[in-house]
Amino acid sequence: MKITRLKLSNLFSFDDFSLKDLDCGVNIIVGPNGSGKTNLVRALKLAKDVIEYRVRNVDFQSLLHDSSKSVSFKIEIEIELDKSELDILRDYIRTYVGKSRNAKIVSLNTHAYTTYLK
């Protein structure tokens, strides 16, 4: 599995942020303290937790970058899969995503799986 694109809107320290064309190997993200490196990982974990319906008693308002601009945030993740990963993901989606009211599957095939969280 390869994350090909990550887009964050109004979440944590990001107003509108996009990360694309990631290498299929190791990607190193560098920056000064407070620039949002940890928030990238926090966004991926939040997306996973929402899909798995593990988010309980979270003040989503506190996660917003600018609550005066919008009362919602968005996480878009696009991943590339091979055939075996696609089969595993289909089972995962049947188990978890069907229960989540917040996650929407946009497309699912061997090229890409995209989910939007609002």
N, C-alpha and C positions, 0 to 999 in steps of 0.2 A: 504494500500500500504506500502511496506517495501523496502527500498533501501538495496540490498544485497551486492552490490559491487560498488566501485567508483575507477576509475583509471585515473590519470592525467599524461600526458606526455608533457614536455617542456612548462608548463603553470605557470605563476606567479612565485612563489618561488619554484616550484616543477620541478625537472628534470624528475624523474620517480617515481610516488607515487601510491600506491595501498592501499585501505581501504576495508576490506572484513569482513564477518561474523559479521555484525552489529546486535545488539539486536533489537528485534521488538518493544521494548519500547523506553525509552530515552537513548541516547548515549551522553556521556560527553567527549569532546575533550579538553585536557589540554596540556599546553606547555609554554615555556618561550616566552616573547615578541619577535615578528619577526619570529616565527617558522612556521607560515602558517595557523593558526587556521581560521582566517578571510578569507584567500584565498580559503579554502574549500567551504565556503558559496558563495564566489564570483564565483567560478567555477560552482556550481550548478545553480546560477542565470544566468550566461552566457549561460549555456546549455539551460535553459528555454527560454531565450530571443532569441537565435538563432533559436530554434524550432518554436517559435511563430513569427519569422520574424520581431522582434522588434529591431534588431541591426542596427543602422544607424550611419554613420560617426565615426566608431571606428577604431583606429589605432591598428590593431591586432598585428602588429610587436612589439608594446609596451607591449603586454601581455606575450610575450615569456620569458621563463626562460633563454635561451641561444640562441640568434639569430645567432651566428656564427656556431652553430651546426646544426640547422634546421630552416627553415622559416615557419614551421607549428607547431601546437599543437594538442593534441587529448584529448578529454574527453569521457570516457566510463562510462555509468551508467547502472546498472542492477537492476531492481526492480521486486518484487513479487506482484502479484495482486490476489484478489478474483474475482469471476464471475461478481459482480456488478461493481467493479472498471474497469474490462476489457471492459465492454460495454461503460462506460464513456470515457475511454481512446481511444477506437476505434473512437468515435465521435470527440474527440479532435484531433486525428491524421488526420482524413479527413479534418478538418477545418484548421489546422495549418501546419502540417508536409508536406503535399502535396505541399505547397507553398514554403517551404524552400529548397534552393539548397545545404545547408550545412549539413543537418541531414539525416542520413540513418537508416532506421528501419531494424534491423537484424532479430529479431524474435518477435512474438507477440502471447502469449497464457497465460493461467491462471498461469503458473509457473513463467515466466519471460518476461520482455520487456527490450531489450537492444538497446541502441542507441549510435552511434559513431559520434562525431563531429570532423571534421578535418579542 
